[in-house]
Amino acid sequence: MDSDRQKRIQRAKELNTADFPVMELQERIREVCSEYLIEAKVDVDRLLRHEDWRVRSSALDMVWWGVGATDGIDQSIEILVHDPDEDVRAEAALALYEASRGTANEVRVRDALSKAADTDQSDFVRDAARNYIRKLSSGQ
């Protein structure tokens, strides 16, 4: 492994223990995804619970790309159902769809999307959830 990649992995690992400003967190999360730094084993669930919506939103990209230490499905479902920001809830629908299609998590995710499609107060989130249910059903 080249030394530049090793340095990026080390920077990504720091996401597990350090509290950085929001912009720095977002930048490091982008690095993890764009460089596919799965070796960093970033605690995606910790980032998905962050108080700032921008960090939660960025962390959903890690779920989508499957580069966290865990799959982040449980915490992403929690975001889909309870996050105060409708944009973040809609992004959770996308991340859950991408992370679960063709996996053992697909049934759980479909159930969570169905719940959001039936109960979310936002038309935007309900439409997103319906769209991803349809895509899962058609095998897309």
C-alpha positions in Angstrom: 0.0 0.0 0.0 1.4 3.4 -0.9 2.2 5.9 1.8 -0.4 8.5 0.5 -3.2 6.0 0.9 -1.9 5.0 4.3 -2.0 8.6 5.4 -5.6 9.0 4.1 -6.6 5.8 6.0 -5.1 7.3 9.2 -7.0 10.6 8.7 -10.2 8.6 8.2 -9.5 6.5 11.4 -9.4 9.8 13.4 -13.1 10.2 12.7 -13.7 7.5 15.3 -12.1 9.4 18.2 -11.8 13.1 17.4 -14.4 15.8 17.4 -13.7 18.0 14.4 -15.5 21.0 13.1 -18.4 20.1 10.8 -16.6 21.1 7.6 -13.6 19.0 8.5 -15.9 16.0 9.3 -17.6 16.4 5.9 -14.3 16.6 4.1 -13.0 13.5 5.8 -16.2 11.6 5.1 -15.9 12.6 1.4 -12.3 11.2 1.4 -13.5 7.9 2.8 -16.1 7.5 0.1 -14.2 8.9 -2.8 -11.1 6.8 -2.0 -13.1 3.8 -0.8 -11.1 3.7 2.4 -12.9 0.6 3.8 -9.7 -0.3 5.7 -10.2 2.7 8.0 -13.2 1.0 9.6 -14.9 4.3 10.4 -17.6 4.2 13.0 -20.4 5.3 10.7 -23.1 4.8 13.4 -21.4 7.5 15.5 -21.4 9.9 12.6 -25.1 9.1 11.8 -25.9 10.1 15.4 -24.1 13.4 15.1 -26.1 16.5 16.2 -25.4 18.4 13.0 -27.6 17.5 10.1 -24.7 18.1 7.6 -22.6 15.4 9.2 -25.6 12.9 9.3 -26.2 13.7 5.7 -22.6 13.1 4.7 -22.4 9.9 6.8 -25.3 8.5 4.8 -22.9 8.4 1.8 -20.8 6.0 3.8 -23.8 3.8 4.2 -24.6 4.0 0.5 -21.0 3.0 -0.4 -20.7 0.4 2.3 -17.4 1.8 3.7 -18.2 2.0 7.4 -17.1 -0.4 10.1 -20.7 -1.5 10.2 -23.4 -1.3 7.5 -25.2 1.5 9.3 -28.6 0.1 8.4 -30.1 0.3 11.9 -29.1 3.9 12.4 -30.1 4.9 8.9 -33.6 3.4 9.5 -33.7 5.5 12.7 -32.9 8.6 10.7 -35.5 7.7 8.0 -38.2 7.5 10.7 -37.2 10.1 13.2 -34.7 12.7 11.9 -36.1 16.3 12.2 -34.7 17.3 8.8 -36.8 16.1 5.8 -33.9 16.3 3.4 -31.9 14.0 5.7 -34.8 11.6 5.9 -35.1 11.5 2.1 -31.3 11.0 1.8 -31.7 8.1 4.3 -34.2 6.5 2.0 -31.7 6.6 -0.9 -28.8 5.3 1.3 -30.9 2.5 2.6 -32.1 1.5 -0.9 -28.5 1.5 -2.2 -27.0 -0.3 0.8 -29.7 -3.0 1.0 -30.6 -4.0 -2.5 -29.8 -7.6 -3.1 -28.8 -8.2 0.5 -30.3 -9.8 3.6 -31.2 -6.3 4.8 -33.6 -5.7 1.9 -36.7 -6.9 3.7 -36.0 -4.8 6.8 -35.3 -1.8 4.6 -38.5 -2.3 2.5 -40.5 -2.4 5.8 -38.9 0.9 7.0 -39.5 2.5 3.6 -43.1 1.4 3.7 -43.6 2.9 7.1 -42.1 6.2 5.9 -44.3 6.1 2.7 -47.4 5.7 4.9 -46.7 8.0 7.8 -44.1 10.7 7.0 -45.5 14.2 7.2 -43.4 15.3 4.2 -44.6 14.6 0.7 -41.0 14.7 -0.4 -40.0 11.9 2.0 -43.1 9.9 1.3 -42.5 10.1 -2.5 -38.8 9.2 -2.1 -39.8 6.1 0.1 -42.4 5.0 -2.5 -39.9 5.4 -5.3 -37.3 3.2 -3.6 -39.9 0.6 -2.7 -40.8 0.4 -6.3 -37.2 0.1 -7.4 -36.6 -2.7 -4.8 -39.7 -4.5 -6.0 -38.6 -4.3 -9.6 -35.1 -5.4 -8.8 -33.4 -2.2 -10.1 
